[in-house]
Amino acid sequence: MADFRLYIEKDPSSFWSLKDDWTSFLNEIPGANPFLTPHWIGISYEFFSSDRELFLVVVRDQMDRFTGAVPWALRKVDDHVEIEHAVPEDVCLYLDFPIDQRFRSEVLKGSLELVGREYPGARLSIRFPYIREDSPSLWSLQKLLDERGIESEKIEAGKLYYMDLPENYEDFLFSLKKRERTQLQKTEKRARRIADLNELEMRSPEEINRGLDVFMRLYRLQKEDSGDTLTPGYEAFLREIFLVFSQQSWAALYILNADGWNVGALLALEFRGKAFVFAGAEDPQAKEIAPLALLMNGLIKSSISRGIRRIEILQDSLPTEHYPLKQVRYYIFKAEERPVPSPRGERERVSR
């Protein structure tokens, strides 16, 4: 007899009705991050995936305690059903399923069976970008699909970078190579000779709301020449998600002011002793003082003082060349069930 039960939720409001149990559960499992919260997944789905059918599989144990969720979005296309994560591609580089590790393989197996009952006879087409190489779900999915005779593949899509922090900033500085440490200190001294600098750290919903206006303006300035600007929909998503996260004390926004002008901004999230640097932007006319380099250093100082033990970098273009970064690969995972040959087709091939 299974030690868990599975329920299907199709109403996006379920993310909010489950949020207390879900968030409490994340505090009990290893590897939890803000991108596994119902807040992140629910808002991402509503903004970007609502054209697909929500297929949220909720896991509860025999005592009716929340022990996991499999947030999928489905679409029926011809003779197959496409299964994707409820968080669409390119919204973030963290994608996984918060499930009690005791049940993970069986829950994923049961979830696929529920899709089969919902769409009897339909072939499965699975695509999950992006899954980290250290994801426990990656191995479980490969094994499960192998058992079903479905070929799967993982395609390396990039790398994420992170650094572990000591207990004080002095130890962090001396963990750097001498050349990098000297260059970092010179960059800061030079900037302070050029301009009167003030670093602002915003955390309350009211501060975050004001700070997002600064970030959006700087991002547009930074991308003005390339034309690679944020869409109005993505701007609205960022504002919504960071305001919701700030209400949970999970968001921070760092702004650098030089001679009365806001010239740099960093968006970050904090969750369970980790900081996640989400995005940064700076005024191209202020590059001489290296706003993002100064803000990164300020974020490191603040993180250490707040007891943060790891910083993960989600944007490739941030200035991190001075830091002792480690890396983890992430993959696009996909699989497609092959059509079953008709008996007639089998007889024809045999007769030949």
Protein Blocks (a to p, Z undefined) as FASTA:
>chain_A
ZZbdcdddfbfklmmmmmmmmmmmmmmpghiafklpfklmmmmmmmmmmmpccddddddd
fkopafbdcddddddehjbccdddfbdghkbccdcddddfklmmmmmmmmmmmmmmmmgh
iacddddddddfklmklmmmmmmmmmnopacddddfbdcddddddfbfklmmmmpcfklm
mmmmmmmmmmmmmpccdddddfbfklmmmmmmmmmmmmmmmmmmnopacdfklmmmmmmm
mmmmmmnopaccddddeehiafbdcddddeehiacdfbdcddfklmmnommlmmmmmmmm
mmmmnopabdcdfbfkbcfklpccdddddddddddddddddfklmmmmmmZZ
